[in-house]
Structure formats: C-alpha cells, structure tokens
Amino acid sequence: MIDKALLTKVVEEAICNTDMFIVDINISNDNRIVVELDSETGMDINACANVTRKIEAEFNRDVEDYELEVGSAGLTSPFKVKAQYAKNLGNEIEVTTRDGRKLQGTLTNIDDNDFTIEIPTKVKHEGAKRPVIELIPTNIEFANVKVARYVINFK
C-alpha cells in the first residue's frame, strides 16, 4: 500500500511556492489515490497535471500499481481545512452545526478555534412599525461544525 506520509510530502513539495494547499488525501485499500487541492486564486488543469506528474515520478507503477486522481476540492464541496475558511472570508457560507442548526451568513472572522458569520436577522425595535434586517455576528467553534460550505448566489 502507498505510504500516505510519503505521498503527502511529495504533494507538499509539488505545491510549494504556490498558493495551493492540500484539502484532503485519501488512499483506499486497493490503492486508489484521491488528492484534493485548493487555491486562493483558483485551480486550473495545468496545476493538477503538474502535481500528478510529480506523484507519478516518485511512485513507480511497476513496483506498486495505483489509480491516481488529482483535482480541485470544488466550489460546492464542504470545507475540510481552515484554509478553505480563509479563502472564503467575506463570502456567504452555510453552516450546519452538530446540534442540527442551519446558519447562513457572511464569514467575517477566523480565529484558531472558531469563526464568525454575520447572519441577517429581522429585528423589531421598540416603537418601530416594522422589523428591520440587521447583521448579527455569531461565533461558531470549528469543533461544533458538522458541514460548512460556500453559498452560490445568482443575484
């Protein structure tokens, strides 16, 4: 079986001096390798091909056969690493917490253990005829996130 630590090292070498980062590396029991990458500026096929060539140069298929897939994490894929949160700072995200709450708002801050989203909420002030929408900051700990992903708006 392919050594995941060695594979991770090879991928890190292939993406050094770029803005790409590793989202996930999976190796199945039958040596199917899936490498998910992302980038602050977006991914293109040439970047994936360069990483693929680097992996293929280090791991000889004649010694141990494997299937290799190198690609982008995808726009609608759930966040797996903090770098994906950083990439989406200022964007609208949807978060499902471990207790089942669904929250949607703009990602405004990221810390070591948590992040903040501003959620549009209807608030009726005393003496006002109608409620107004205000952005309420909400802190969420990374440990309490079940799923978080970028929200695509067609507005």
One Martini backbone bead per residue (centre of mass of N, CA, C, O) as a GRO file, in nm:
protein
  155
    1MET     BB    1   0.099   0.034   0.018
    2ILE     BB    2   0.071   0.355   0.016
    3ASP     BB    3   0.237   0.618   0.165
    4LYS     BB    4   0.094   0.894   0.302
    5ALA     BB    5   0.335   1.059   0.405
    6LEU     BB    6   0.494   1.056   0.138
    7LEU     BB    7   0.273   1.174  -0.039
    8THR     BB    8   0.242   1.440   0.113
    9LYS     BB    9   0.531   1.536   0.064
   10VAL     BB   10   0.514   1.543  -0.246
   11VAL     BB   11   0.282   1.746  -0.264
   12GLU     BB   12   0.417   1.975  -0.106
   13GLU     BB   13   0.648   2.007  -0.309
   14ALA     BB   14   0.464   2.068  -0.561
   15ILE     BB   15   0.319   2.336  -0.400
   16CYS     BB   16   0.544   2.496  -0.360
   17ASN     BB   17   0.533   2.831  -0.439
   18THR     BB   18   0.225   2.843  -0.388
   19ASP     BB   19  -0.137   2.883  -0.316
   20MET     BB   20  -0.162   2.599  -0.253
   21PHE     BB   21  -0.365   2.338  -0.089
   22ILE     BB   22  -0.447   2.086   0.123
   23VAL     BB   23  -0.744   1.906   0.183
   24ASP     BB   24  -0.703   1.596   0.068
   25ILE     BB   25  -0.599   1.247   0.139
   26ASN     BB   26  -0.672   0.937  -0.031
   27ILE     BB   27  -0.636   0.578   0.052
   28SER     BB   28  -0.714   0.289  -0.055
   29ASN     BB   29  -0.685  -0.055  -0.044
   30ASP     BB   30  -0.661  -0.041  -0.385
   31ASN     BB   31  -0.491   0.223  -0.458
   32ARG     BB   32  -0.680   0.477  -0.443
   33ILE     BB   33  -0.601   0.808  -0.533
   34VAL     BB   34  -0.700   1.117  -0.361
   35VAL     BB   35  -0.641   1.461  -0.450
   36GLU     BB   36  -0.711   1.758  -0.272
   37LEU     BB   37  -0.725   2.092  -0.391
   38ASP     BB   38  -0.640   2.440  -0.333
   39SER     BB   39  -0.699   2.804  -0.391
   40GLU     BB   40  -0.704   3.144  -0.382
   41THR     BB   41  -0.711   3.167  -0.727
   42GLY     BB   42  -0.746   2.890  -0.827
   43MET     BB   43  -0.796   2.617  -1.044
   44ASP     BB   44  -0.611   2.420  -1.278
   45ILE     BB   45  -0.509   2.172  -1.489
   46ASN     BB   46  -0.202   2.229  -1.473
   47ALA     BB   47  -0.168   2.198  -1.168
   48CYS     BB   48  -0.267   1.905  -1.155
   49ALA     BB   49  -0.059   1.790  -1.358
   50ASN     BB   50   0.197   1.859  -1.195
   51VAL     BB   51   0.127   1.682  -0.950
   52THR     BB   52   0.096   1.418  -1.100
   53ARG     BB   53   0.388   1.403  -1.210
   54LYS     BB   54   0.527   1.400  -0.934
   55ILE     BB   55   0.399   1.140  -0.829
   56GLU     BB   56   0.483   0.954  -1.073
   57ALA     BB   57   0.795   0.997  -1.021
   58GLU     BB   58   0.788   0.864  -0.719
   59PHE     BB   59   0.569   0.640  -0.816
   60ASN     BB   60   0.595   0.319  -0.919
   61ARG     BB   61   0.380   0.112  -1.103
   62ASP     BB   62   0.561  -0.150  -1.117
   63VAL     BB   63   0.575  -0.189  -0.807
   64GLU     BB   64   0.294  -0.013  -0.752
   65ASP     BB   65  -0.024  -0.009  -0.816
   66TYR     BB   66  -0.231   0.279  -0.925
   67GLU     BB   67  -0.481   0.522  -0.869
   68LEU     BB   68  -0.512   0.864  -1.000
   69GLU     BB   69  -0.646   1.170  -0.836
   70VAL     BB   70  -0.634   1.515  -0.932
   71GLY     BB   71  -0.801   1.793  -0.760
   72SER     BB   72  -1.051   1.988  -0.686
   73ALA     BB   73  -1.272   2.050  -0.432
   74GLY     BB   74  -1.478   2.257  -0.500
   75LEU     BB   75  -1.733   2.484  -0.467
   76THR     BB   76  -1.953   2.273  -0.309
   77SER     BB   77  -1.769   2.176  -0.107
   78PRO     BB   78  -1.681   2.096   0.185
   79PHE     BB   79  -1.515   2.194   0.448
   80LYS     BB   80  -1.182   2.074   0.586
   81VAL     BB   81  -1.013   2.344   0.608
   82LYS     BB   82  -0.910   2.656   0.713
   83ALA     BB   83  -0.823   2.764   0.431
   84GLN     BB   84  -1.119   2.772   0.324
   85TYR     BB   85  -1.214   2.993   0.506
   86ALA     BB   86  -1.007   3.208   0.423
   87LYS     BB   87  -1.093   3.214   0.122
   88ASN     BB   88  -1.412   3.294   0.229
   89LEU     BB   89  -1.367   3.569   0.319
   90GLY     BB   90  -1.671   3.756   0.270
   91ASN     BB   91  -1.850   3.518   0.229
   92GLU     BB   92  -2.108   3.306   0.179
   93ILE     BB   93  -2.227   3.072   0.426
   94GLU     BB   94  -2.299   2.731   0.529
   95VAL     BB   95  -2.407   2.598   0.849
   96THR     BB   96  -2.381   2.286   1.019
   97THR     BB   97  -2.443   2.172   1.318
   98ARG     BB   98  -2.430   1.920   1.553
   99ASP     BB   99  -2.734   2.022   1.657
  100GLY     BB  100  -2.883   2.109   1.355
  101ARG     BB  101  -2.812   2.386   1.276
  102LYS     BB  102  -2.890   2.643   1.033
  103LEU     BB  103  -2.650   2.866   0.889
  104GLN     BB  104  -2.650   3.199   0.729
  105GLY     BB  105  -2.357   3.387   0.615
  106THR     BB  106  -2.096   3.607   0.667
  107LEU     BB  107  -1.762   3.576   0.661
  108THR     BB  108  -1.551   3.771   0.902
  109ASN     BB  109  -1.396   3.550   1.096
  110ILE     BB  110  -1.075   3.398   1.204
  111ASP     BB  111  -0.964   3.157   1.426
  112ASP     BB  112  -0.834   2.891   1.582
  113ASN     BB  113  -1.142   2.781   1.706
  114ASP     BB  114  -1.303   3.005   1.534
  115PHE     BB  115  -1.591   3.175   1.387
  116THR     BB  116  -1.755   3.443   1.194
  117ILE     BB  117  -2.099   3.524   1.136
  118GLU     BB  118  -2.331   3.717   0.951
  119ILE     BB  119  -2.674   3.732   1.033
  120PRO     BB  120  -2.968   3.784   0.894
  121THR     BB  121  -3.203   3.972   1.104
  122LYS     BB  122  -3.506   4.022   1.240
  123VAL     BB  123  -3.575   4.348   1.391
  124LYS     BB  124  -3.771   4.490   1.656
  125HIS     BB  125  -3.813   4.799   1.750
  126GLU     BB  126  -3.902   5.018   1.965
  127GLY     BB  127  -4.162   5.192   1.792
  128ALA     BB  128  -4.167   5.028   1.546
  129LYS     BB  129  -4.347   4.911   1.273
  130ARG     BB  130  -4.095   4.754   1.156
  131PRO     BB  131  -3.883   4.535   1.074
  132VAL     BB  132  -3.533   4.487   1.062
  133ILE     BB  133  -3.230   4.419   0.904
  134GLU     BB  134  -2.969   4.254   1.079
  135LEU     BB  135  -2.632   4.198   1.160
  136ILE     BB  136  -2.547   3.902   1.336
  137PRO     BB  137  -2.301   3.798   1.526
  138THR     BB  138  -2.157   3.457   1.502
  139ASN     BB  139  -2.010   3.214   1.691
  140ILE     BB  140  -1.807   2.928   1.577
  141GLU     BB  141  -1.695   2.626   1.638
  142PHE     BB  142  -1.523   2.389   1.475
  143ALA     BB  143  -1.625   2.146   1.657
  144ASN     BB  144  -1.947   2.229   1.577
  145VAL     BB  145  -1.899   2.136   1.282
  146LYS     BB  146  -2.036   1.949   1.028
  147VAL     BB  147  -2.109   2.171   0.792
  148ALA     BB  148  -1.932   2.365   0.537
  149ARG     BB  149  -2.026   2.615   0.280
  150TYR     BB  150  -2.054   2.761  -0.007
  151VAL     BB  151  -2.259   3.019  -0.144
  152ILE     BB  152  -2.457   3.037  -0.425
  153ASN     BB  153  -2.530   3.336  -0.607
  154PHE     BB  154  -2.792   3.464  -0.852
  155LYS     BB  155  -2.802   3.807  -0.820
   0.00000   0.00000   0.00000
